[in-house]
Amino acid sequence: MDEKIEKGLLYALLLAVIVTLAYAVIGFLGIGSSSSTVPLPVDTTAAAELGTFRSITTGSTDTGDVSIELTPHQVQDGILEVSAAINTHSVALDSFQLKEMTVLEYKSKKIVPISAPQLQGHHTSGKFLFEVEENIQQFTITIVGIPKIEKRVYTWE
Protein backbone atom coordinates (compact mmCIF):
# COMPACT_ATOMS: atom_id res chain seq x y z
CA MET A 1 0.00 0.00 0.00
CA ASP A 2 1.17 3.52 -0.74
CA GLU A 3 2.83 5.22 2.23
CA LYS A 4 0.62 8.32 1.86
CA ILE A 5 -2.55 6.21 1.95
CA GLU A 6 -1.32 4.31 5.02
CA LYS A 7 -0.53 7.59 6.76
CA GLY A 8 -3.95 9.00 5.85
CA LEU A 9 -5.75 5.90 7.17
CA LEU A 10 -3.71 6.01 10.36
CA TYR A 11 -4.61 9.68 10.93
CA ALA A 12 -8.30 8.95 10.21
CA LEU A 13 -8.27 6.05 12.68
CA LEU A 14 -6.52 8.18 15.30
CA LEU A 15 -9.06 10.97 14.82
CA ALA A 16 -11.96 8.49 15.18
CA VAL A 17 -10.48 7.15 18.43
CA ILE A 18 -10.01 10.67 19.84
CA VAL A 19 -13.57 11.72 18.92
CA THR A 20 -15.01 8.53 20.44
CA LEU A 21 -13.00 8.97 23.62
CA ALA A 22 -14.03 12.63 23.93
CA TYR A 23 -17.69 11.69 23.41
CA ALA A 24 -17.44 8.98 26.09
CA VAL A 25 -15.83 11.38 28.61
CA ILE A 26 -18.47 14.06 27.94
CA GLY A 27 -21.26 11.51 28.37
CA PHE A 28 -19.74 10.10 31.55
CA LEU A 29 -19.29 13.52 33.14
CA GLY A 30 -22.69 14.74 31.96
CA ILE A 31 -21.21 17.88 30.39
CA GLY A 32 -23.83 19.72 28.38
CA SER A 33 -26.69 17.64 29.70
CA SER A 34 -29.80 19.69 30.32
CA SER A 35 -31.54 17.02 32.35
CA SER A 36 -30.78 15.82 35.82
CA THR A 37 -32.06 13.03 37.99
CA VAL A 38 -33.90 14.22 41.07
CA PRO A 39 -35.60 11.68 43.32
CA LEU A 40 -39.30 12.39 43.63
CA PRO A 41 -41.14 12.02 46.93
CA VAL A 42 -43.29 8.90 47.19
CA ASP A 43 -46.90 9.44 48.24
CA THR A 44 -48.16 6.05 49.42
CA THR A 45 -51.71 7.41 49.72
CA ALA A 46 -51.71 8.24 46.02
CA ALA A 47 -50.28 4.80 45.25
CA ALA A 48 -53.11 3.15 47.16
CA GLU A 49 -55.66 5.26 45.27
CA LEU A 50 -54.09 4.14 42.00
CA GLY A 51 -54.52 0.50 42.99
CA THR A 52 -51.14 -0.36 44.48
CA PHE A 53 -49.91 -0.46 48.04
CA ARG A 54 -46.31 0.38 48.98
CA SER A 55 -43.68 -2.27 48.41
CA ILE A 56 -42.10 -3.96 51.43
CA THR A 57 -38.81 -5.86 51.26
CA THR A 58 -37.31 -8.29 53.77
CA GLY A 59 -33.89 -9.90 53.65
CA SER A 60 -30.99 -9.15 51.33
CA THR A 61 -28.87 -10.80 48.67
CA ASP A 62 -25.99 -11.31 51.12
CA THR A 63 -24.54 -14.80 51.51
CA GLY A 64 -27.13 -17.24 52.85
CA ASP A 65 -29.99 -14.71 52.62
CA VAL A 66 -32.91 -14.09 50.26
CA SER A 67 -34.47 -10.72 49.40
CA ILE A 68 -38.27 -10.86 49.03
CA GLU A 69 -40.20 -7.77 47.92
CA LEU A 70 -44.01 -7.78 47.97
CA THR A 71 -46.29 -5.19 46.34
CA PRO A 72 -50.05 -5.70 46.79
CA HIS A 73 -52.61 -4.31 44.35
CA GLN A 74 -56.25 -3.43 44.99
CA VAL A 75 -58.75 -6.28 45.23
CA GLN A 76 -60.55 -6.98 41.96
CA ASP A 77 -63.38 -9.51 41.63
CA GLY A 78 -62.59 -10.96 45.06
CA ILE A 79 -58.90 -11.53 44.29
CA LEU A 80 -55.99 -9.77 46.00
CA GLU A 81 -52.99 -9.82 43.66
CA VAL A 82 -49.54 -9.36 45.18
CA SER A 83 -46.47 -8.92 42.96
CA ALA A 84 -43.34 -10.64 44.27
CA ALA A 85 -39.64 -10.27 43.44
CA ILE A 86 -37.37 -12.89 45.01
CA ASN A 87 -33.59 -12.59 44.65
CA THR A 88 -30.53 -14.29 46.11
CA HIS A 89 -26.91 -14.90 45.20
CA SER A 90 -26.31 -18.00 47.28
CA VAL A 91 -29.51 -19.88 48.19
CA ALA A 92 -31.00 -22.56 45.91
CA LEU A 93 -34.67 -21.54 45.71
CA ASP A 94 -36.00 -24.54 43.75
CA SER A 95 -36.97 -26.59 46.83
CA PHE A 96 -39.19 -23.91 48.42
CA GLN A 97 -42.96 -23.99 47.75
CA LEU A 98 -44.27 -20.48 48.43
CA LYS A 99 -47.89 -21.60 48.13
CA GLU A 100 -47.40 -23.80 51.21
CA MET A 101 -45.29 -21.26 53.14
CA THR A 102 -47.44 -18.12 52.80
CA VAL A 103 -50.52 -16.89 54.69
CA LEU A 104 -52.61 -13.72 54.32
CA GLU A 105 -54.29 -12.47 57.51
CA TYR A 106 -57.03 -9.86 57.77
CA LYS A 107 -59.88 -9.38 60.25
CA SER A 108 -58.94 -12.60 62.12
CA LYS A 109 -59.08 -14.63 58.88
CA LYS A 110 -56.18 -16.70 57.58
CA ILE A 111 -56.08 -17.32 53.84
CA VAL A 112 -53.58 -19.38 51.85
CA PRO A 113 -52.84 -18.31 48.27
CA ILE A 114 -54.67 -19.96 45.38
CA SER A 115 -51.56 -19.28 43.31
CA ALA A 116 -47.94 -18.36 44.11
CA PRO A 117 -44.70 -17.84 42.18
CA GLN A 118 -42.74 -21.01 41.42
CA LEU A 119 -39.22 -20.43 42.74
CA GLN A 120 -36.30 -21.39 40.52
CA GLY A 121 -32.70 -20.36 40.16
CA HIS A 122 -31.60 -17.25 42.02
CA HIS A 123 -34.04 -14.66 40.63
CA THR A 124 -37.81 -15.14 40.44
CA SER A 125 -40.75 -12.82 40.01
CA GLY A 126 -44.44 -13.53 39.88
CA LYS A 127 -47.75 -12.99 41.62
CA PHE A 128 -49.54 -14.35 44.64
CA LEU A 129 -53.32 -14.57 44.27
CA PHE A 130 -55.55 -14.66 47.36
CA GLU A 131 -59.35 -15.09 47.40
CA VAL A 132 -60.80 -12.49 49.77
CA GLU A 133 -64.38 -11.63 50.66
CA GLU A 134 -64.02 -7.86 50.55
CA ASN A 135 -61.83 -4.95 49.47
CA ILE A 136 -59.22 -5.05 52.23
CA GLN A 137 -56.89 -2.17 53.11
CA GLN A 138 -55.27 -3.55 56.30
CA PHE A 139 -53.68 -6.97 56.19
CA THR A 140 -50.55 -9.00 56.88
CA ILE A 141 -48.74 -11.54 54.72
CA THR A 142 -46.41 -13.99 56.46
CA ILE A 143 -43.86 -16.21 54.72
CA VAL A 144 -42.08 -18.85 56.83
CA GLY A 145 -39.08 -21.06 56.18
CA ILE A 146 -36.90 -19.13 53.72
CA PRO A 147 -33.35 -18.31 54.89
CA LYS A 148 -32.02 -16.20 56.61
CA ILE A 149 -35.24 -14.85 58.11
CA GLU A 150 -37.33 -17.78 59.33
CA LYS A 151 -40.54 -15.73 59.63
CA ARG A 152 -41.07 -12.78 57.28
CA VAL A 153 -43.98 -10.52 58.21
CA TYR A 154 -45.31 -7.85 55.80
CA THR A 155 -48.00 -5.52 57.15
CA TRP A 156 -50.05 -2.88 55.34
CA GLU A 157 -52.24 -0.53 57.38
C-alpha positions as CSV (number, residue, x, y, z in Angstrom):
1,M,0.0,0.0,0.0
2,D,1.2,3.5,-0.7
3,E,2.8,5.2,2.2
4,K,0.6,8.3,1.9
5,I,-2.6,6.2,2.0
6,E,-1.3,4.3,5.0
7,K,-0.5,7.6,6.8
8,G,-4.0,9.0,5.8
9,L,-5.8,5.9,7.2
10,L,-3.7,6.0,10.4
11,Y,-4.6,9.7,10.9
12,A,-8.3,8.9,10.2
13,L,-8.3,6.1,12.7
14,L,-6.5,8.2,15.3
15,L,-9.1,11.0,14.8
16,A,-12.0,8.5,15.2
17,V,-10.5,7.1,18.4
18,I,-10.0,10.7,19.8
19,V,-13.6,11.7,18.9
20,T,-15.0,8.5,20.4
21,L,-13.0,9.0,23.6
22,A,-14.0,12.6,23.9
23,Y,-17.7,11.7,23.4
24,A,-17.4,9.0,26.1
25,V,-15.8,11.4,28.6
26,I,-18.5,14.1,27.9
27,G,-21.3,11.5,28.4
28,F,-19.7,10.1,31.5
29,L,-19.3,13.5,33.1
30,G,-22.7,14.7,32.0
31,I,-21.2,17.9,30.4
32,G,-23.8,19.7,28.4
33,S,-26.7,17.6,29.7
34,S,-29.8,19.7,30.3
35,S,-31.5,17.0,32.3
36,S,-30.8,15.8,35.8
37,T,-32.1,13.0,38.0
38,V,-33.9,14.2,41.1
39,P,-35.6,11.7,43.3
40,L,-39.3,12.4,43.6
41,P,-41.1,12.0,46.9
42,V,-43.3,8.9,47.2
43,D,-46.9,9.4,48.2
44,T,-48.2,6.1,49.4
45,T,-51.7,7.4,49.7
46,A,-51.7,8.2,46.0
47,A,-50.3,4.8,45.3
48,A,-53.1,3.2,47.2
49,E,-55.7,5.3,45.3
50,L,-54.1,4.1,42.0
51,G,-54.5,0.5,43.0
52,T,-51.1,-0.4,44.5
53,F,-49.9,-0.5,48.0
54,R,-46.3,0.4,49.0
55,S,-43.7,-2.3,48.4
56,I,-42.1,-4.0,51.4
57,T,-38.8,-5.9,51.3
58,T,-37.3,-8.3,53.8
59,G,-33.9,-9.9,53.6
60,S,-31.0,-9.1,51.3
61,T,-28.9,-10.8,48.7
62,D,-26.0,-11.3,51.1
63,T,-24.5,-14.8,51.5
64,G,-27.1,-17.2,52.8
65,D,-30.0,-14.7,52.6
66,V,-32.9,-14.1,50.3
67,S,-34.5,-10.7,49.4
68,I,-38.3,-10.9,49.0
69,E,-40.2,-7.8,47.9
70,L,-44.0,-7.8,48.0
71,T,-46.3,-5.2,46.3
72,P,-50.0,-5.7,46.8
73,H,-52.6,-4.3,44.4
74,Q,-56.3,-3.4,45.0
75,V,-58.8,-6.3,45.2
76,Q,-60.6,-7.0,42.0
77,D,-63.4,-9.5,41.6
78,G,-62.6,-11.0,45.1
79,I,-58.9,-11.5,44.3
80,L,-56.0,-9.8,46.0
81,E,-53.0,-9.8,43.7
82,V,-49.5,-9.4,45.2
83,S,-46.5,-8.9,43.0
84,A,-43.3,-10.6,44.3
85,A,-39.6,-10.3,43.4
86,I,-37.4,-12.9,45.0
87,N,-33.6,-12.6,44.7
88,T,-30.5,-14.3,46.1
89,H,-26.9,-14.9,45.2
90,S,-26.3,-18.0,47.3
91,V,-29.5,-19.9,48.2
92,A,-31.0,-22.6,45.9
93,L,-34.7,-21.5,45.7
94,D,-36.0,-24.5,43.8
95,S,-37.0,-26.6,46.8
96,F,-39.2,-23.9,48.4
97,Q,-43.0,-24.0,47.8
98,L,-44.3,-20.5,48.4
99,K,-47.9,-21.6,48.1
100,E,-47.4,-23.8,51.2
101,M,-45.3,-21.3,53.1
102,T,-47.4,-18.1,52.8
103,V,-50.5,-16.9,54.7
104,L,-52.6,-13.7,54.3
105,E,-54.3,-12.5,57.5
106,Y,-57.0,-9.9,57.8
107,K,-59.9,-9.4,60.3
108,S,-58.9,-12.6,62.1
109,K,-59.1,-14.6,58.9
110,K,-56.2,-16.7,57.6
111,I,-56.1,-17.3,53.8
112,V,-53.6,-19.4,51.8
113,P,-52.8,-18.3,48.3
114,I,-54.7,-20.0,45.4
115,S,-51.6,-19.3,43.3
116,A,-47.9,-18.4,44.1
117,P,-44.7,-17.8,42.2
118,Q,-42.7,-21.0,41.4
119,L,-39.2,-20.4,42.7
120,Q,-36.3,-21.4,40.5
121,G,-32.7,-20.4,40.2
122,H,-31.6,-17.3,42.0
123,H,-34.0,-14.7,40.6
124,T,-37.8,-15.1,40.4
125,S,-40.7,-12.8,40.0
126,G,-44.4,-13.5,39.9
127,K,-47.7,-13.0,41.6
128,F,-49.5,-14.3,44.6
129,L,-53.3,-14.6,44.3
130,F,-55.6,-14.7,47.4
131,E,-59.3,-15.1,47.4
132,V,-60.8,-12.5,49.8
133,E,-64.4,-11.6,50.7
134,E,-64.0,-7.9,50.5
135,N,-61.8,-5.0,49.5
136,I,-59.2,-5.0,52.2
137,Q,-56.9,-2.2,53.1
138,Q,-55.3,-3.5,56.3
139,F,-53.7,-7.0,56.2
140,T,-50.5,-9.0,56.9
141,I,-48.7,-11.5,54.7
142,T,-46.4,-14.0,56.5
143,I,-43.9,-16.2,54.7
144,V,-42.1,-18.9,56.8
145,G,-39.1,-21.1,56.2
146,I,-36.9,-19.1,53.7
147,P,-33.4,-18.3,54.9
148,K,-32.0,-16.2,56.6
149,I,-35.2,-14.8,58.1
150,E,-37.3,-17.8,59.3
151,K,-40.5,-15.7,59.6
152,R,-41.1,-12.8,57.3
153,V,-44.0,-10.5,58.2
154,Y,-45.3,-7.9,55.8
155,T,-48.0,-5.5,57.2
156,W,-50.0,-2.9,55.3
157,E,-52.2,-0.5,57.4
